[in-house]
Amino acid sequence: MDKSEILKKIGKRIKEVRLQKGISQADLVGKMDGNIDPTNISRIEAGRTNPTVITLFRIAEALEIKISDLVNVVD
């Protein structure tokens, strides 16, 4: 699995969880600890950017899930 495929799978997983919880991208940013550009969430979900571990941790906290639930993308 190459880098772009991993990023797309992680982004897809973030979007799936966010939508399951009925949270918009703007709401997710609002729930996150610290500052993040709302357009960055869009890029992460699309797999167009490589989020840091800290960003993934903050997203997981905001979604009230474990970070492993976001990054376990192995088929």
mmCIF file of the N, C-alpha and C atoms, coordinates in Angstrom:
data_MODEL
# 
_entry.id   MODEL 
# 
loop_
_atom_site.group_PDB 
_atom_site.id 
_atom_site.type_symbol 
_atom_site.label_atom_id 
_atom_site.label_alt_id 
_atom_site.label_comp_id 
_atom_site.label_asym_id 
_atom_site.label_entity_id 
_atom_site.label_seq_id 
_atom_site.pdbx_PDB_ins_code 
_atom_site.Cartn_x 
_atom_site.Cartn_y 
_atom_site.Cartn_z 
_atom_site.occupancy 
_atom_site.B_iso_or_equiv 
_atom_site.pdbx_formal_charge 
_atom_site.auth_seq_id 
_atom_site.auth_comp_id 
_atom_site.auth_asym_id 
_atom_site.auth_atom_id 
_atom_site.pdbx_PDB_model_num 
ATOM 1   N N  . MET A 1 1  ? 0.856   -1.169 0.000  1.00 0.00 ? 1  MET A N  1 
ATOM 2   C CA . MET A 1 1  ? 0.000   0.000  0.000  1.00 0.00 ? 1  MET A CA 1 
ATOM 3   C C  . MET A 1 1  ? 0.905   1.236  0.000  1.00 0.00 ? 1  MET A C  1 
ATOM 4   N N  . ASP A 1 2  ? 0.655   2.147  -0.921 1.00 0.00 ? 2  ASP A N  1 
ATOM 5   C CA . ASP A 1 2  ? 1.504   3.339  -0.994 1.00 0.00 ? 2  ASP A CA 1 
ATOM 6   C C  . ASP A 1 2  ? 0.956   4.468  -0.121 1.00 0.00 ? 2  ASP A C  1 
ATOM 7   N N  . LYS A 1 3  ? 1.759   5.507  0.016  1.00 0.00 ? 3  LYS A N  1 
ATOM 8   C CA . LYS A 1 3  ? 1.449   6.625  0.912  1.00 0.00 ? 3  LYS A CA 1 
ATOM 9   C C  . LYS A 1 3  ? 0.101   7.263  0.586  1.00 0.00 ? 3  LYS A C  1 
ATOM 10  N N  . SER A 1 4  ? -0.163  7.533  -0.683 1.00 0.00 ? 4  SER A N  1 
ATOM 11  C CA . SER A 1 4  ? -1.405  8.218  -1.040 1.00 0.00 ? 4  SER A CA 1 
ATOM 12  C C  . SER A 1 4  ? -2.625  7.366  -0.710 1.00 0.00 ? 4  SER A C  1 
ATOM 13  N N  . GLU A 1 5  ? -2.502  6.068  -0.868 1.00 0.00 ? 5  GLU A N  1 
ATOM 14  C CA . GLU A 1 5  ? -3.616  5.176  -0.537 1.00 0.00 ? 5  GLU A CA 1 
ATOM 15  C C  . GLU A 1 5  ? -3.877  5.173  0.969  1.00 0.00 ? 5  GLU A C  1 
ATOM 16  N N  . ILE A 1 6  ? -2.821  5.179  1.756  1.00 0.00 ? 6  ILE A N  1 
ATOM 17  C CA . ILE A 1 6  ? -2.968  5.218  3.219  1.00 0.00 ? 6  ILE A CA 1 
ATOM 18  C C  . ILE A 1 6  ? -3.652  6.511  3.639  1.00 0.00 ? 6  ILE A C  1 
ATOM 19  N N  . LEU A 1 7  ? -3.193  7.632  3.079  1.00 0.00 ? 7  LEU A N  1 
ATOM 20  C CA . LEU A 1 7  ? -3.790  8.921  3.426  1.00 0.00 ? 7  LEU A CA 1 
ATOM 21  C C  . LEU A 1 7  ? -5.266  8.977  3.050  1.00 0.00 ? 7  LEU A C  1 
ATOM 22  N N  . LYS A 1 8  ? -5.619  8.427  1.901  1.00 0.00 ? 8  LYS A N  1 
ATOM 23  C CA . LYS A 1 8  ? -7.021  8.401  1.478  1.00 0.00 ? 8  LYS A CA 1 
ATOM 24  C C  . LYS A 1 8  ? -7.867  7.544  2.407  1.00 0.00 ? 8  LYS A C  1 
ATOM 25  N N  . LYS A 1 9  ? -7.324  6.409  2.833  1.00 0.00 ? 9  LYS A N  1 
ATOM 26  C CA . LYS A 1 9  ? -8.078  5.525  3.728  1.00 0.00 ? 9  LYS A CA 1 
ATOM 27  C C  . LYS A 1 9  ? -8.277  6.159  5.098  1.00 0.00 ? 9  LYS A C  1 
ATOM 28  N N  . ILE A 1 10 ? -7.260  6.806  5.616  1.00 0.00 ? 10 ILE A N  1 
ATOM 29  C CA . ILE A 1 10 ? -7.402  7.487  6.904  1.00 0.00 ? 10 ILE A CA 1 
ATOM 30  C C  . ILE A 1 10 ? -8.413  8.625  6.779  1.00 0.00 ? 10 ILE A C  1 
ATOM 31  N N  . GLY A 1 11 ? -8.314  9.402  5.713  1.00 0.00 ? 11 GLY A N  1 
ATOM 32  C CA . GLY A 1 11 ? -9.262  10.492 5.490  1.00 0.00 ? 11 GLY A CA 1 
ATOM 33  C C  . GLY A 1 11 ? -10.687 9.994  5.365  1.00 0.00 ? 11 GLY A C  1 
ATOM 34  N N  . LYS A 1 12 ? -10.867 8.902  4.655  1.00 0.00 ? 12 LYS A N  1 
ATOM 35  C CA . LYS A 1 12 ? -12.201 8.318  4.493  1.00 0.00 ? 12 LYS A CA 1 
ATOM 36  C C  . LYS A 1 12 ? -12.749 7.875  5.843  1.00 0.00 ? 12 LYS A C  1 
ATOM 37  N N  . ARG A 1 13 ? -11.887 7.297  6.662  1.00 0.00 ? 13 ARG A N  1 
ATOM 38  C CA . ARG A 1 13 ? -12.321 6.836  7.986  1.00 0.00 ? 13 ARG A CA 1 
ATOM 39  C C  . ARG A 1 13 ? -12.733 8.017  8.866  1.00 0.00 ? 13 ARG A C  1 
ATOM 40  N N  . ILE A 1 14 ? -11.970 9.090  8.830  1.00 0.00 ? 14 ILE A N  1 
ATOM 41  C CA . ILE A 1 14 ? -12.320 10.287 9.604  1.00 0.00 ? 14 ILE A CA 1 
ATOM 42  C C  . ILE A 1 14 ? -13.686 10.806 9.165  1.00 0.00 ? 14 ILE A C  1 
ATOM 43  N N  . LYS A 1 15 ? -13.881 10.897 7.862  1.00 0.00 ? 15 LYS A N  1 
ATOM 44  C CA . LYS A 1 15 ? -15.155 11.398 7.341  1.00 0.00 ? 15 LYS A CA 1 
ATOM 45  C C  . LYS A 1 15 ? -16.312 10.485 7.737  1.00 0.00 ? 15 LYS A C  1 
ATOM 46  N N  . GLU A 1 16 ? -16.120 9.168  7.650  1.00 0.00 ? 16 GLU A N  1 
ATOM 47  C CA . GLU A 1 16 ? -17.172 8.210  8.020  1.00 0.00 ? 16 GLU A CA 1 
ATOM 48  C C  . GLU A 1 16 ? -17.599 8.406  9.473  1.00 0.00 ? 16 GLU A C  1 
ATOM 49  N N  . VAL A 1 17 ? -16.628 8.478  10.363 1.00 0.00 ? 17 VAL A N  1 
ATOM 50  C CA . VAL A 1 17 ? -16.940 8.632  11.789 1.00 0.00 ? 17 VAL A CA 1 
ATOM 51  C C  . VAL A 1 17 ? -17.619 9.979  12.032 1.00 0.00 ? 17 VAL A C  1 
ATOM 52  N N  . ARG A 1 18 ? -17.088 11.028 11.415 1.00 0.00 ? 18 ARG A N  1 
ATOM 53  C CA . ARG A 1 18 ? -17.667 12.359 11.588 1.00 0.00 ? 18 ARG A CA 1 
ATOM 54  C C  . ARG A 1 18 ? -19.128 12.383 11.152 1.00 0.00 ? 18 ARG A C  1 
ATOM 55  N N  . LEU A 1 19 ? -19.418 11.795 9.995  1.00 0.00 ? 19 LEU A N  1 
ATOM 56  C CA . LEU A 1 19 ? -20.790 11.772 9.494  1.00 0.00 ? 19 LEU A CA 1 
ATOM 57  C C  . LEU A 1 19 ? -21.692 10.895 10.354 1.00 0.00 ? 19 LEU A C  1 
ATOM 58  N N  . GLN A 1 20 ? -21.176 9.762  10.835 1.00 0.00 ? 20 GLN A N  1 
ATOM 59  C CA . GLN A 1 20 ? -21.955 8.892  11.730 1.00 0.00 ? 20 GLN A CA 1 
ATOM 60  C C  . GLN A 1 20 ? -22.380 9.641  12.985 1.00 0.00 ? 20 GLN A C  1 
ATOM 61  N N  . LYS A 1 21 ? -21.519 10.532 13.435 1.00 0.00 ? 21 LYS A N  1 
ATOM 62  C CA . LYS A 1 21 ? -21.809 11.300 14.644 1.00 0.00 ? 21 LYS A CA 1 
ATOM 63  C C  . LYS A 1 21 ? -22.579 12.576 14.347 1.00 0.00 ? 21 LYS A C  1 
ATOM 64  N N  . GLY A 1 22 ? -22.866 12.843 13.068 1.00 0.00 ? 22 GLY A N  1 
ATOM 65  C CA . GLY A 1 22 ? -23.635 14.015 12.676 1.00 0.00 ? 22 GLY A CA 1 
ATOM 66  C C  . GLY A 1 22 ? -22.910 15.327 12.912 1.00 0.00 ? 22 GLY A C  1 
ATOM 67  N N  . ILE A 1 23 ? -21.588 15.305 12.729 1.00 0.00 ? 23 ILE A N  1 
ATOM 68  C CA . ILE A 1 23 ? -20.768 16.483 12.974 1.00 0.00 ? 23 ILE A CA 1 
ATOM 69  C C  . ILE A 1 23 ? -20.277 17.047 11.636 1.00 0.00 ? 23 ILE A C  1 
ATOM 70  N N  . SER A 1 24 ? -20.431 18.346 11.464 1.00 0.00 ? 24 SER A N  1 
ATOM 71  C CA . SER A 1 24 ? -19.892 18.981 10.258 1.00 0.00 ? 24 SER A CA 1 
ATOM 72  C C  . SER A 1 24 ? -18.393 19.179 10.428 1.00 0.00 ? 24 SER A C  1 
ATOM 73  N N  . GLN A 1 25 ? -17.722 19.501 9.332  1.00 0.00 ? 25 GLN A N  1 
ATOM 74  C CA . GLN A 1 25 ? -16.290 19.789 9.419  1.00 0.00 ? 25 GLN A CA 1 
ATOM 75  C C  . GLN A 1 25 ? -16.040 20.979 10.336 1.00 0.00 ? 25 GLN A C  1 
ATOM 76  N N  . ALA A 1 26 ? -16.876 21.992 10.242 1.00 0.00 ? 26 ALA A N  1 
ATOM 77  C CA . ALA A 1 26 ? -16.722 23.177 11.095 1.00 0.00 ? 26 ALA A CA 1 
ATOM 78  C C  . ALA A 1 26 ? -16.917 22.819 12.565 1.00 0.00 ? 26 ALA A C  1 
ATOM 79  N N  . ASP A 1 27 ? -17.889 21.956 12.838 1.00 0.00 ? 27 ASP A N  1 
ATOM 80  C CA . ASP A 1 27 ? -18.118 21.523 14.217 1.00 0.00 ? 27 ASP A CA 1 
ATOM 81  C C  . ASP A 1 27 ? -16.928 20.722 14.739 1.00 0.00 ? 27 ASP A C  1 
ATOM 82  N N  . LEU A 1 28 ? -16.359 19.894 13.880 1.00 0.00 ? 28 LEU A N  1 
ATOM 83  C CA . LEU A 1 28 ? -15.196 19.108 14.284 1.00 0.00 ? 28 LEU A CA 1 
ATOM 84  C C  . LEU A 1 28 ? -14.044 20.027 14.668 1.00 0.00 ? 28 LEU A C  1 
ATOM 85  N N  . VAL A 1 29 ? -13.793 21.035 13.847 1.00 0.00 ? 29 VAL A N  1 
ATOM 86  C CA . VAL A 1 29 ? -12.736 22.004 14.149 1.00 0.00 ? 29 VAL A CA 1 
ATOM 87  C C  . VAL A 1 29 ? -13.021 22.672 15.490 1.00 0.00 ? 29 VAL A C  1 
ATOM 88  N N  . GLY A 1 30 ? -14.277 23.021 15.735 1.00 0.00 ? 30 GLY A N  1 
ATOM 89  C CA . GLY A 1 30 ? -14.650 23.671 16.985 1.00 0.00 ? 30 GLY A CA 1 
ATOM 90  C C  . GLY A 1 30 ? -14.433 22.797 18.209 1.00 0.00 ? 30 GLY A C  1 
ATOM 91  N N  . LYS A 1 31 ? -14.552 21.481 18.032 1.00 0.00 ? 31 LYS A N  1 
ATOM 92  C CA . LYS A 1 31 ? -14.367 20.548 19.151 1.00 0.00 ? 31 LYS A CA 1 
ATOM 93  C C  . LYS A 1 31 ? -12.908 20.197 19.394 1.00 0.00 ? 31 LYS A C  1 
ATOM 94  N N  . MET A 1 32 ? -12.051 20.527 18.425 1.00 0.00 ? 32 MET A N  1 
ATOM 95  C CA . MET A 1 32 ? -10.644 20.156 18.547 1.00 0.00 ? 32 MET A CA 1 
ATOM 96  C C  . MET A 1 32 ? -9.903  21.106 19.462 1.00 0.00 ? 32 MET A C  1 
ATOM 97  N N  . ASP A 1 33 ? -8.973  20.547 20.220 1.00 0.00 ? 33 ASP A N  1 
ATOM 98  C CA . ASP A 1 33 ? -8.117  21.334 21.103 1.00 0.00 ? 33 ASP A CA 1 
ATOM 99  C C  . ASP A 1 33 ? -7.033  21.995 20.262 1.00 0.00 ? 33 ASP A C  1 
ATOM 100 N N  . GLY A 1 34 ? -6.982  23.308 20.289 1.00 0.00 ? 34 GLY A N  1 
ATOM 101 C CA . GLY A 1 34 ? -5.967  24.017 19.507 1.00 0.00 ? 34 GLY A CA 1 
ATOM 102 C C  . GLY A 1 34 ? -6.542  24.560 18.221 1.00 0.00 ? 34 GLY A C  1 
ATOM 103 N N  . ASN A 1 35 ? -5.719  25.281 17.510 1.00 0.00 ? 35 ASN A N  1 
ATOM 104 C CA . ASN A 1 35 ? -6.149  25.915 16.265 1.00 0.00 ? 35 ASN A CA 1 
ATOM 105 C C  . ASN A 1 35 ? -5.829  25.030 15.076 1.00 0.00 ? 35 ASN A C  1 
ATOM 106 N N  . ILE A 1 36 ? -6.808  24.903 14.195 1.00 0.00 ? 36 ILE A N  1 
ATOM 107 C CA . ILE A 1 36 ? -6.600  24.202 12.929 1.00 0.00 ? 36 ILE A CA 1 
ATOM 108 C C  . ILE A 1 36 ? -7.469  24.901 11.890 1.00 0.00 ? 36 ILE A C  1 
ATOM 109 N N  . ASP A 1 37 ? -6.940  25.060 10.727 1.00 0.00 ? 37 ASP A N  1 
ATOM 110 C CA . ASP A 1 37 ? -7.673  25.682 9.630  1.00 0.00 ? 37 ASP A CA 1 
ATOM 111 C C  . ASP A 1 37 ? -8.773  24.721 9.177  1.00 0.00 ? 37 ASP A C  1 
ATOM 112 N N  . PRO A 1 38 ? -10.018 25.180 9.119  1.00 0.00 ? 38 PRO A N  1 
ATOM 113 C CA . PRO A 1 38 ? -11.106 24.292 8.695  1.00 0.00 ? 38 PRO A CA 1 
ATOM 114 C C  . PRO A 1 38 ? -10.867 23.635 7.334  1.00 0.00 ? 38 PRO A C  1 
ATOM 115 N N  . THR A 1 39 ? -10.170 24.335 6.432  1.00 0.00 ? 39 THR A N  1 
ATOM 116 C CA . THR A 1 39 ? -9.913  23.721 5.134  1.00 0.00 ? 39 THR A CA 1 
ATOM 117 C C  . THR A 1 39 ? -8.935  22.553 5.249  1.00 0.00 ? 39 THR A C  1 
ATOM 118 N N  . ASN A 1 40 ? -8.170  22.525 6.335  1.00 0.00 ? 40 ASN A N  1 
ATOM 119 C CA . ASN A 1 40 ? -7.245  21.414 6.539  1.00 0.00 ? 40 ASN A CA 1 
ATOM 120 C C  . ASN A 1 40 ? -8.006  20.108 6.777  1.00 0.00 ? 40 ASN A C  1 
ATOM 121 N N  . ILE A 1 41 ? -9.137  20.173 7.459  1.00 0.00 ? 41 ILE A N  1 
ATOM 122 C CA . ILE A 1 41 ? -9.955  18.975 7.669  1.00 0.00 ? 41 ILE A CA 1 
ATOM 123 C C  . ILE A 1 41 ? -10.415 18.433 6.321  1.00 0.00 ? 41 ILE A C  1 
ATOM 124 N N  . SER A 1 42 ? -10.832 19.318 5.449  1.00 0.00 ? 42 SER A N  1 
ATOM 125 C CA . SER A 1 42 ? -11.253 18.911 4.113  1.00 0.00 ? 42 SER A CA 1 
ATOM 126 C C  . SER A 1 42 ? -10.114 18.209 3.372  1.00 0.00 ? 42 SER A C  1 
ATOM 127 N N  . ARG A 1 43 ? -8.918  18.768 3.451  1.00 0.00 ? 43 ARG A N  1 
ATOM 128 C CA . ARG A 1 43 ? -7.762  18.165 2.779  1.00 0.00 ? 43 ARG A CA 1 
ATOM 129 C C  . ARG A 1 43 ? -7.402  16.810 3.394  1.00 0.00 ? 43 ARG A C  1 
ATOM 130 N N  . ILE A 1 44 ? -7.504  16.707 4.710  1.00 0.00 ? 44 ILE A N  1 
ATOM 131 C CA . ILE A 1 44 ? -7.210  15.431 5.384  1.00 0.00 ? 44 ILE A CA 1 
ATOM 132 C C  . ILE A 1 44 ? -8.216  14.376 4.948  1.00 0.00 ? 44 ILE A C  1 
ATOM 133 N N  . GLU A 1 45 ? -9.498  14.731 4.968  1.00 0.00 ? 45 GLU A N  1 
ATOM 134 C CA . GLU A 1 45 ? -10.532 13.767 4.593  1.00 0.00 ? 45 GLU A CA 1 
ATOM 135 C C  . GLU A 1 45 ? -10.404 13.327 3.133  1.00 0.00 ? 45 GLU A C  1 
ATOM 136 N N  . ALA A 1 46 ? -9.891  14.196 2.284  1.00 0.00 ? 46 ALA A N  1 
ATOM 137 C CA . ALA A 1 46 ? -9.707  13.867 0.865  1.00 0.00 ? 46 ALA A CA 1 
ATOM 138 C C  . ALA A 1 46 ? -8.402  13.117 0.610  1.00 0.00 ? 46 ALA A C  1 
ATOM 139 N N  . GLY A 1 47 ? -7.567  13.000 1.644  1.00 0.00 ? 47 GLY A N  1 
ATOM 140 C CA . GLY A 1 47 ? -6.288  12.319 1.479  1.00 0.00 ? 47 GLY A CA 1 
ATOM 141 C C  . GLY A 1 47 ? -5.258  13.144 0.746  1.00 0.00 ? 47 GLY A C  1 
ATOM 142 N N  . ARG A 1 48 ? -5.444  14.471 0.733  1.00 0.00 ? 48 ARG A N  1 
ATOM 143 C CA . ARG A 1 48 ? -4.532  15.357 0.012  1.00 0.00 ? 48 ARG A CA 1 
ATOM 144 C C  . ARG A 1 48 ? -3.413  15.921 0.872  1.00 0.00 ? 48 ARG A C  1 
ATOM 145 N N  . THR A 1 49 ? -3.453  15.641 2.170  1.00 0.00 ? 49 THR A N  1 
ATOM 146 C CA . THR A 1 49 ? -2.405  16.129 3.060  1.00 0.00 ? 49 THR A CA 1 
ATOM 147 C C  . THR A 1 49 ? -2.086  15.062 4.087  1.00 0.00 ? 49 THR A C  1 
ATOM 148 N N  . ASN A 1 50 ? -0.881  15.107 4.593  1.00 0.00 ? 50 ASN A N  1 
ATOM 149 C CA . ASN A 1 50 ? -0.414  14.133 5.567  1.00 0.00 ? 50 ASN A CA 1 
ATOM 150 C C  . ASN A 1 50 ? -0.502  14.750 6.962  1.00 0.00 ? 50 ASN A C  1 
ATOM 151 N N  . PRO A 1 51 ? -1.541  14.394 7.740  1.00 0.00 ? 51 PRO A N  1 
ATOM 152 C CA . PRO A 1 51 ? -1.690  14.999 9.055  1.00 0.00 ? 51 PRO A CA 1 
ATOM 153 C C  . PRO A 1 51 ? -0.627  14.485 10.024 1.00 0.00 ? 51 PRO A C  1 
ATOM 154 N N  . THR A 1 52 ? -0.249  15.338 10.955 1.00 0.00 ? 52 THR A N  1 
ATOM 155 C CA . THR A 1 52 ? 0.697   14.906 11.977 1.00 0.00 ? 52 THR A CA 1 
ATOM 156 C C  . THR A 1 52 ? 0.001   13.960 12.949 1.00 0.00 ? 52 THR A C  1 
ATOM 157 N N  . VAL A 1 53 ? 0.778   13.269 13.720 1.00 0.00 ? 53 VAL A N  1 
ATOM 158 C CA . VAL A 1 53 ? 0.222   12.390 14.748 1.00 0.00 ? 53 VAL A CA 1 
ATOM 159 C C  . VAL A 1 53 ? -0.591  13.218 15.749 1.00 0.00 ? 53 VAL A C  1 
ATOM 160 N N  . ILE A 1 54 ? -0.100  14.389 16.082 1.00 0.00 ? 54 ILE A N  1 
ATOM 161 C CA . ILE A 1 54 ? -0.818  15.262 17.022 1.00 0.00 ? 54 ILE A CA 1 
ATOM 162 C C  . ILE A 1 54 ? -2.179  15.665 16.454 1.00 0.00 ? 54 ILE A C  1 
ATOM 163 N N  . THR A 1 55 ? -2.227  15.995 15.166 1.00 0.00 ? 55 THR A N  1 
ATOM 164 C CA . THR A 1 55 ? -3.504  16.342 14.542 1.00 0.00 ? 55 THR A CA 1 
ATOM 165 C C  . THR A 1 55 ? -4.454  15.155 14.563 1.00 0.00 ? 55 THR A C  1 
ATOM 166 N N  . LEU A 1 56 ? -3.954  13.965 14.250 1.00 0.00 ? 56 LEU A N  1 
ATOM 167 C CA . LEU A 1 56 ? -4.803  12.773 14.302 1.00 0.00 ? 56 LEU A CA 1 
ATOM 168 C C  . LEU A 1 56 ? -5.307  12.525 15.715 1.00 0.00 ? 56 LEU A C  1 
ATOM 169 N N  . PHE A 1 57 ? -4.447  12.739 16.705 1.00 0.00 ? 57 PHE A N  1 
ATOM 170 C CA . PHE A 1 57 ? -4.841  12.570 18.100 1.00 0.00 ? 57 PHE A CA 1 
ATOM 171 C C  . PHE A 1 57 ? -5.951  13.551 18.457 1.00 0.00 ? 57 PHE A C  1 
ATOM 172 N N  . ARG A 1 58 ? -5.796  14.808 18.035 1.00 0.00 ? 58 ARG A N  1 
ATOM 173 C CA . ARG A 1 58 ? -6.805  15.820 18.326 1.00 0.00 ? 58 ARG A CA 1 
ATOM 174 C C  . ARG A 1 58 ? -8.131  15.523 17.624 1.00 0.00 ? 58 ARG A C  1 
ATOM 175 N N  . ILE A 1 59 ? -8.065  15.014 16.397 1.00 0.00 ? 59 ILE A N  1 
ATOM 176 C CA . ILE A 1 59 ? -9.285  14.628 15.677 1.00 0.00 ? 59 ILE A CA 1 
ATOM 177 C C  . ILE A 1 59 ? -9.970  13.478 16.410 1.00 0.00 ? 59 ILE A C  1 
ATOM 178 N N  . ALA A 1 60 ? -9.195  12.481 16.800 1.00 0.00 ? 60 ALA A N  1 
ATOM 179 C CA . ALA A 1 60 ? -9.756  11.338 17.518 1.00 0.00 ? 60 ALA A CA 1 
ATOM 180 C C  . ALA A 1 60 ? -10.424 11.783 18.822 1.00 0.00 ? 60 ALA A C  1 
ATOM 181 N N  . GLU A 1 61 ? -9.760  12.652 19.556 1.00 0.00 ? 61 GLU A N  1 
ATOM 182 C CA . GLU A 1 61 ? -10.354 13.169 20.800 1.00 0.00 ? 61 GLU A CA 1 
ATOM 183 C C  . GLU A 1 61 ? -11.663 13.896 20.516 1.00 0.00 ? 61 GLU A C  1 
ATOM 184 N N  . ALA A 1 62 ? -11.682 14.724 19.488 1.00 0.00 ? 62 ALA A N  1 
ATOM 185 C CA . ALA A 1 62 ? -12.882 15.480 19.151 1.00 0.00 ? 62 ALA A CA 1 
ATOM 186 C C  . ALA A 1 62 ? -14.025 14.559 18.726 1.00 0.00 ? 62 ALA A C  1 
ATOM 187 N N  . LEU A 1 63 ? -13.671 13.443 18.088 1.00 0.00 ? 63 LEU A N  1 
ATOM 188 C CA . LEU A 1 63 ? -14.684 12.468 17.662 1.00 0.00 ? 63 LEU A CA 1 
ATOM 189 C C  . LEU A 1 63 ? -15.018 11.456 18.754 1.00 0.00 ? 63 LEU A C  1 
ATOM 190 N N  . GLU A 1 64 ? -14.295 11.566 19.885 1.00 0.00 ? 64 GLU A N  1 
ATOM 191 C CA . GLU A 1 64 ? -14.490 10.684 21.039 1.00 0.00 ? 64 GLU A CA 1 
ATOM 192 C C  . GLU A 1 64 ? -14.258 9.219  20.683 1.00 0.00 ? 64 GLU A C  1 
ATOM 193 N N  . ILE A 1 65 ? -13.154 8.992  19.958 1.00 0.00 ? 65 ILE A N  1 
ATOM 194 C CA . ILE A 1 65 ? -12.731 7.637  19.622 1.00 0.00 ? 65 ILE A CA 1 
ATOM 195 C C  . ILE A 1 65 ? -11.230 7.527  19.857 1.00 0.00 ? 65 ILE A C  1 
ATOM 196 N N  . LYS A 1 66 ? -10.728 6.304  19.768 1.00 0.00 ? 66 LYS A N  1 
ATOM 197 C CA . LYS A 1 66 ? -9.285  6.094  19.910 1.00 0.00 ? 66 LYS A CA 1 
ATOM 198 C C  . LYS A 1 66 ? -8.594  6.400  18.589 1.00 0.00 ? 66 LYS A C  1 
ATOM 199 N N  . ILE A 1 67 ? -7.378  6.897  18.673 1.00 0.00 ? 67 ILE A N  1 
ATOM 200 C CA . ILE A 1 67 ? -6.614  7.196  17.465 1.00 0.00 ? 67 ILE A CA 1 
ATOM 201 C C  . ILE A 1 67 ? -6.435  5.927  16.624 1.00 0.00 ? 67 ILE A C  1 
ATOM 202 N N  . SER A 1 68 ? -6.332  4.785  17.271 1.00 0.00 ? 68 SER A N  1 
ATOM 203 C CA . SER A 1 68 ? -6.165  3.522  16.531 1.00 0.00 ? 68 SER A CA 1 
ATOM 204 C C  . SER A 1 68 ? -7.374  3.245  15.643 1.00 0.00 ? 68 SER A C  1 
ATOM 205 N N  . ASP A 1 69 ? -8.556  3.756  16.025 1.00 0.00 ? 69 ASP A N  1 
ATOM 206 C CA . ASP A 1 69 ? -9.741  3.575  15.185 1.00 0.00 ? 69 ASP A CA 1 
ATOM 207 C C  . ASP A 1 69 ? -9.627  4.365  13.878 1.00 0.00 ? 69 ASP A C  1 
ATOM 208 N N  . LEU A 1 70 ? -8.788  5.383  13.861 1.00 0.00 ? 70 LEU A N  1 
ATOM 209 C CA . LEU A 1 70 ? -8.591  6.174  12.645 1.00 0.00 ? 70 LEU A CA 1 
ATOM 210 C C  . LEU A 1 70 ? -7.524  5.606  11.746 1.00 0.00 ? 70 LEU A C  1 
ATOM 211 N N  . VAL A 1 71 ? -6.469  5.076  12.341 1.00 0.00 ? 71 VAL A N  1 
ATOM 212 C CA . VAL A 1 71 ? -5.309  4.702  11.547 1.00 0.00 ? 71 VAL A CA 1 
ATOM 213 C C  . VAL A 1 71 ? -5.230  3.207  11.219 1.00 0.00 ? 71 VAL A C  1 
ATOM 214 N N  . ASN A 1 72 ? -6.130  2.411  11.753 1.00 0.00 ? 72 ASN A N  1 
ATOM 215 C CA . ASN A 1 72 ? -6.133  0.984  11.434 1.00 0.00 ? 72 ASN A CA 1 
ATOM 216 C C  . ASN A 1 72 ? -6.814  0.790  10.081 1.00 0.00 ? 72 ASN A C  1 
ATOM 217 N N  . VAL A 1 73 ? -6.034  0.963  9.006  1.00 0.00 ? 73 VAL A N  1 
ATOM 218 C CA . VAL A 1 73 ? -6.595  0.934  7.655  1.00 0.00 ? 73 VAL A CA 1 
ATOM 219 C C  . VAL A 1 73 ? -6.126  -0.289 6.857  1.00 0.00 ? 73 VAL A C  1 
ATOM 220 N N  . VAL A 1 74 ? -5.471  -1.211 7.526  1.00 0.00 ? 74 VAL A N  1 
ATOM 221 C CA . VAL A 1 74 ? -4.971  -2.406 6.837  1.00 0.00 ? 74 VAL A CA 1 
ATOM 222 C C  . VAL A 1 74 ? -6.147  -3.307 6.515  1.00 0.00 ? 74 VAL A C  1 
ATOM 223 N N  . ASP A 1 75 ? -6.222  -3.739 5.270  1.00 0.00 ? 75 ASP A N  1 
ATOM 224 C CA . ASP A 1 75 ? -7.308  -4.628 4.823  1.00 0.00 ? 75 ASP A CA 1 
ATOM 225 C C  . ASP A 1 75 ? -7.077  -6.045 5.269  1.00 0.00 ? 75 ASP A C  1 
# 
